[in-house]
Amino acid sequence: MAPRYNFILALILLLHGELVTAQGDDASLTNEYKEEIAVKVMQLLKDEYVLPDKAIIAADEVKRRLEAGFYDPITDLQTFANRLTGTLDIIDDWHLGVNYYPDPIREDYDYWSPTEEEISDRREFLKSRNYGFEKVERLVGNIGYIEVRDFFYEESHSETILASAMAFVANTDGLIIDLRRNGGGQAEIIQLFISYLVEEKVLIGTTNYRKDNRSVEYWTLDDVDGPKYPTDRPVYLVVSNSTFSAAEAFTYALQTLNRATVFGEETIGGAHPTDNMRLDEHLMIRMPVASSIDPRTGSNWQYIGIQPDFLVDAAGALTSAHEAMLERLVDNSGNILNLPEKESALREIRNN
């Protein structure tokens, strides 16, 4: 599961940071300064990174490169952040990295305690992205389609959007959820979405935090605002090698619950919830601090990604899922009124 809503605050900061390039040579970027930042990174890894053995490998690599003078020629903060992130890539964790922000990060920045201004910025940002929901359609053959670009969560607003989406597809014979461009988000929206797709109350997953040995369980909700999608109707997911983090959590849970069939490419493999920690007024490290555990497998998708049930190129995954669902429904159709549309849709797909 992905962390709570402060993920979005970090994303807003990151987006601001991506609007500019490095600011040119910075005379204050001395080797002493770079060593100070590197030491902070090493200590945070050892104290907080979710996997202590991996933390040691990453910290030792930062130390080795520091002592070898790898960072000495760097003269701007953006490049320094990039090189630190490249160093941390030794442990292949896509959630781990150092980011540069041109606007100063407040000294008392706390990932879990946003200011009113940060909360307001977040609300406007989520609104501008329609809370992650990109498209809702009825595909030919009476197949529902929902594209989710991000698993953002804003209480009431996200629930309203999702309830509306589920009402739109309520009369379809099958549902395809498109996650090919979904880079992650928050646990609450996953919890809510899965609650629409299963009838019984089930444990979706558990997040285990390293630092205080704390665990948080995510169960399906007893009540949702919109119509649940009947469990006798198929749900297919389409994913790509860009599907990441919370989108993988959603896919993994539905796959292990035997509620969804997955089409597409192997996903990235990021299962560790993160925290964002200030290094100085322009640098922040995003660091995994907890592990996500599925109760059915006792494991997760870290490093290995999600393995689709049908491995196909991402560009054609939606068409493959649509065709497979139509075939399934035609073979099992008890609704003679809908059968001609499905058969016609199948012929069209096969002829293209």
N, C-alpha and C positions, 0 to 999 in steps of 0.2 A: 504494500500500500504506500502511496505517496504521502508526504507530510501535509499538515493543515495549511490554511490559506496564506500563510506568510510566504509560501512558494511564489505567490503572485507578486508580492512586494519585491522580492529579489528579481523576478522577471522584469518588472517595471524598471528597476534600476539598471538591469542589464540592457534592456532595450534603449534606455537613455544613453548608456555607455556605447552602444553600437552605432549611435547616430554620428559619432565623430571618430576620426582616426587618431593615432598617436599625436601628441601635441609638439612633436619635435624634440630636440635634445633638451634634457632636464639636468641642469648643473647640480641639483640637489641629489641626483641619483648616484650617490657615491657607492663604492664597494662596501663601505661600512654599513650604509643603509640597506643594501641588498643582503648583506649577511644577517642583519637584524631581522629582516622579513623572512629569510630562509629559516632562521632558527625558530621563529614563531610557527612557521608551517610545520617544521619537524616536531615541535612540542605538541601542537594541536593534533597531529596525526597519532602520536603515541598515546595521548590522553583520551581522545574521543572517537577516532575512526572505528567503524563498526567491527572490523576484523583485525585484532591486534597483530597477528602474524604478518598480514599484508601491510599494516601501518609501518612496521619496522622496515620492510623492504623499500617502501616509498621514501621514508625518512632517510634511510641510508643512501638512497640514490640522490636525494637533494644534497646531502652532506658531501657525497663523492664529487658531484659536479661543482659544488661551491668551492671545495678545496682545489679542484682542478682549474679553477678560473673560468668556468663555462659561462658564468653570468657577467664577468668583468667588462666585456665590450659593450654591453647593453646601455643605451643612453636615454630610453624613454620607457615609461611605465607600462604602456600597452604591450610592448615587446617583452618586458620583464614578466608580466602576467602570463603571456603566451608561453614563454620558455619554462616557467614554473609548472604550468599545466602539462606541457610536453614531458617534463621530467616525471610528473605523477602518473603519466600514462603507462609507466612500467608495470602497474598492477591492473591495467585494463578496466578501470571503473569509469564509465561515462558520466557518472554523477559527480565525480571529483574534479575540481579545477579551481584556479585562481582567476578572478575577473577584475578588470579595471573599470572604474567609474569616474568620468570627468568631474561630475558634481560631488562635492565633499559628502562623505558618509558621516552622519552624526556620531559623536564620540561615544554616546550611550546606546548605540544601535543594539537592539535585541530582536532577534528573529521572531520571537514569540510575543513581543509587546510593541506593536506598531503604534506610531503617533496618529492623531486624528487626521493629519494631512496625508499620511501614508495610506490610511484606510480610505479616505476620500479619493485619492489617486487610483487606488485599486478598484474601487467601485466604478469609476469612469472607464478604466481600462477594460474591465470585464464586460461592461455594457457595450463598449465599442466592438468587442469580439463576440457579441451575442452569447456570452457565457459558454463559448466553445462550440455551440451548435451551428453547423454550417448549412445543412440542407436536410429537408424532410420531403419525401416524394412517395407517390404510388407508382411503382414500375409496372410495365405492361405484364399482364398475367396476374394482377392483383397481389403484387409483392411489395411490402413496405420497405422503405429505405431511409435510413438516418445516417448522415455523415457528421461525425463528431471530431472537430479539429483539436480541441483541448478539453481536458476534464477539469474545467474550472468550477468552483463552487462559491456561490453567494446565497446565503439563506433566503428563502422565499423566491427570489428571482430565478435561480437555477431550477428550483422545484416547479415553478410555474412554466418555464420553458420546456422542461422534460415532460410534465403532465400534458402540455399541449401537443408535443411531438407524439406521445403515446396515444393520445386521443385521435390524432390524424391517421395513425396506422392501425387503429383498433380493429378495423373490419377487413384487414388483409389476411391472406392465407399463410403467409410466411414473412419473416423479417430479416433484412440484411443490414448490419451495422458496419459502417465503413470507418476504419481506424488507421488507414494508410498514412495519413498526414498528422497523426496525433502524437505529440511529444510528451504527454504526461499531464499532471495536475494533482488533484487532491482526493483523499480517501472518501470524503463525504458524498461526492457525486457518484462514485463507484458503488458505494453502499446503497444509495438511493436507486440507481439505475438497475442494479441486479435485483432489487426488491420488486421491480416491475416484471421481472422475467421468471421468477420462481414462486411457487405457492407456499411451500413450507418454510418455517423459520430455520435458517441455517447460518452457521459460522462461515463468513467469507474468508477471513484471514486474521492473523495476529501479528502485531508489530512489537518486536522486542528491542528495547533501547539498551545500549551497552552501558552508558554512564551510570544510571541509577538502578539498573536491573529491573526496569519497569516494563510491563506488557500492556498493550491495548488491544482489545478484541473488537472486531467489526462484524456485526450480525446484520442480517436482512431486517428491514423495518416492518413493524406490524401493519402500518397504514401508509398509503401513498395517496397523492391528490388526484391522480388520473387513473384510467383503466389499466389493470394489469394485462399483460400479454399472455393469453392462454398457453399452458404448458404443452398442449397437444399440437401446437403449431411450431414449425421449425424456426430456429434462429441461427443465422450464419454470420460469421465475422470475417471481414477482409482486412488483412494486415500487410505490412511491408517491412523492409529493413530500416525504415525510419520510425516505426512504431516503438514507443519507449515508455518506460517508467509506469505511471498510473494506467496508461492504455494497455500495457502488458499485464498489469495486475488484474484488470477487468477481464482480459482475454483468458488468462491463466485460470482464474476462478471459475468462469463459465465453462471452460474446457474440462476442468476436474470435476465440476458438478454435472457433467454430461448434459449440459443445457445448450451448448452451442457447438457448431462445426466450424473449423477455421480454415480459410483459404488465403493463400498468399506466400510471402517469403518469411524466412526466419527473422525474428525481431532482434533488437539490439542486445537486450539482456541487462536491464537495470532494475534491481529489486530492492535497493536499499534507500529508505527515506533519509532525507538530508536536513542539515542545519546550515545556515549561512553565518559566518563568523568574520567580524571586522579585523583586518590586519593593520590598516592605518586608514587615513581619511580618503584614500582613493583605491584601496585594494581590499577585496573580500574573497574568502575561500568558501566554496560550497563543498560540504563534506558529508558523506553518508555516516549516520550515527546510530542506525537501527537496522534490523533485518526483518523482512516480511516472510512469514511462514504460512503455508497453506495447510489446513488441518487434514486434508485428504492425502497429501503426498509427504507431509512433514518436511518439505523443502520449498524451493522457489526457483525462479528463472534467471538468477544472477549468473552472468557470464555466458550462459547457454542460450538465452532467449526463449521465445515461444516457438515450439515446433508445430507448424500447421498440419492439419489433418490431410490437406491437399496442397502440396507444394507447387505453386505456380508463380510466374512473374507478376509482380505487383500491378503492372499496367493492365494486365488482363484478368486480375483476380476478381473484380466485380462481375465481369461478364461470365467467368467460370462459375462463380457462386450463384448468379442469377439462373444460368442454364441448369445447374445441378438441382437447384430448388424447384424449378419448373418440372424437371423430369420426375423428381420425387412426388410432387403434387399430382402430376398427370397419372402416374402409376397407382396412386392411392386416392384418386379423386372420387368423391361421393356426391359432388355438386355438378350436375350435368349442365347447369346454366353457365358455369365458369369454365368448363372444360375447353370449349372452342377457343377462347381467348388465350388460354395457356398453350394449347397446341399450336396456335398461330404464332405466338411469341417464341416458342421453341424453334419452329421452322425458320423464323427470321434470324434468330441468333446463329443457328447452324449454317445458314446460307451466307453469312457475312464473314 
